[in-house]
Amino acid sequence: MRASSQRVIRVIASVSLVLTALAGPAFADDALDKKVAAAADALAKASAAAAQAAKELQAAQSQLPAARKALADATAAEALARAEFQTARTNADIAKAAYTEALIRVTSKEAEISILQNKVDQFARTVYQQGQTSQWEIILNSTSPTDLTLRLEAIRAITQANAKSLEELVIAKKQLAIEAADAEEKHREAERLEGLAQDALAKADAAAEKAAQAKAAVDLLIAQEAAAFKLAEDDRARVKRQYDELRAEQLRVAGISKGASKGNGDPLATGSLSWPLTGRSAGGGVGWRVHPVYKYKSCHTGVDVSAPTGTPITAAGSGVVISARWSTAYGNMIMIDHGGGLVTMYAHMTAFAVGNGSGVGNGQVIGYVGSTGWSTGPHLHFEVHVNGKPYNPMGWFGASRTVVSCWG
């Protein structure tokens, strides 16, 4: 099996685990498995491109054996039909040659008959012109017995020659009839064999067309296989770039947060926060995100809160906007410094309500829910940082205030 096919099969095997990969044995920690299984953001789901690639790869792989067998059968049928045609062609050529030879014999016999007919015709003309008394005149004009004998012998020889010519003429005409019948039979046989050859040729041409169609089908499936594999490979590279870019963006966010106000590092000393989307519950939590196809891992450093596009987002506390910008990964995002090392971040907004450097009050609208950046649907991505480190935001709403476990 060629290397590309082996790679394709590996990709198919990987994609077939889309529904089960999140619970695979590669991640033994039960708590981690639960977090991974509950992951909801785009980077934790198989992309549409990967799913399409898997579908096309599986289709090509499943159809190729039958297509290759059809090609082999069609090629074999064509070879057999070509052999039958060659045999029929040879037999037809032999029959045509035999017919040609028969025609030559007929022509030769016709020439022979023509010569004999001329002899008989000439004798008949002579007898007619000289009359029946000419022979008696030859005999009566003899000058001696010897001369008479010679004259009688000449008459007998002429008569015998004429009789022989007549006999040969009759025989030649009978032979001509036989030769002509034989030639006609050979002609019919040659035509019959020529028809068989033409039928065999048509059969061979039809088999060749079928073989060409079968080959085209195989070539198409191989091309689809290659295209699907390239799609999967390209998607793998794209997802890898996203994971790398996400990590780089997380480090930039952490850097901005670390450069803000400083506290003693005790999250309990940072006070309380208000929920930025009243009446909406958090969905996906912090922790590892593992791509179910490619197994790339990323650290989800906040919680996701689903809400319709345009839903107002409020500041979790009073403070100063230290960043209001566009991010490839997070789309429209805002970071607010609340003092004492506490910073909150709000991502994927459809629009800003405040700008960089703005002072905001607790509960003030700062933006609106959207699906900008890498997002599968309208929601708020909400993070809480203390002295530059991301903490589980739910620690300010009843859970323990702990650093995100996968951060490091």
Steps between C-alpha positions, in 0.01 A plus 500: 500500500641837401584758767220740404239226544644415839475865601144520372401194701659652809302819448178304454571302813558822689186666371290194581575570863325840494219386727717294733837676515406717794460196721809319370758322717763763421361714781475289813390770738120471539454865594699606196295268278182664626635845426609394154165334428319817605715729284289715269721753325611473136848369572359201688284385210585333172481763229262472210799464270631201693157338504461555126848362437418192704177448308671529164793284604270228628290517183805477275651216701174303505444540125856442380508117534185459291621758248838329469330160453274650233809637327676163515191320369451753221868484403487118492179511293663740258806275466276197434292693248816621325625141482166386357519778244854406398394137454194603299709743298755229419229253398334766284831579332560129432149468355555806282828353373326171422228689315762689301669172402163357399435803282840450337410138421164610359669760282757246381226249417305768314812574292543129426135472396540803279794334313312170460189682387703681235635167371154347479359815342779506243442133407131564469563799272734291283248220462229749422709680240633187326187293530462124550651413152839644585611185672397287200688735275813453709464123469418501123788729421748250643777410250601171649403256771763647723369848437148373576617352825663823600193699405269269697733522803495880483119503488484260794749710702304817436178327599656356815653839593163664462334228706765540765452876502128452540555250784750731669260789455221308675733391781638853539151645524408245768820585690424868459160447661666314787770767540240777482285330767807451718598863455149613590505281813837641599365848436207441733731351764733799470208737545377300801842506663535872422170557679628304800817709497297822492281375784811408700648843428181672621508283812866589556429871452210481747723318749768763449249777568382322814861455609566870438194591707613267777847654494350848508295397805812369674696813408217718631487314831878522535480874428218536755707302747800728444284814517330383819832412656637842408189657649559309822868589501425867432238499773746340740749777426228764538388363836862480617548866405185589693621320810839669473340840442261447790788421732686808380189714555452357849857594583438854369186530714693371802775753426250787490342375821837466670590857402186635669451568870676278756363327807639264760407205276229375735183458291290518818625853552360618166143530619189399309383534142156524342387266222543668157192341342209509740275198475745302288690195629855401422548213257847378409742540789874534533742216425648309215347501156608206282426493129313172447664430163853637525541478879647850526459635854421854604425656837155658533564784742145627552133406501254529213154650550254457214264788417335647190700737284472857626432407865660774717815400692564681829825564686556248782629786716610861483838571346687626195497350148864410433435337162219525249613346174454238232656156550518228234409236755271700731350747251392825667631480855522731804721474810416694818743565786307497828805572715689279746625283213145399395426517125196372309479424127194487271531348148311430174292819529315625198567864598663717770310740726816648656851573377856449614577708812133545594401484864205268558269432790379167632212380283565753222443378147840459330405310185261254337500124450622382161686220325815675381839328489509122536148432615235241418210726591405814697637485853720683750843366586570630853838483680632613839873563560689567823850645461515374140380145565162370377272368774179305476240783479249286685717549810336843534155342473506219755783269390860491623728777375771293334744560215386335178654153531639478148668844513876490511 
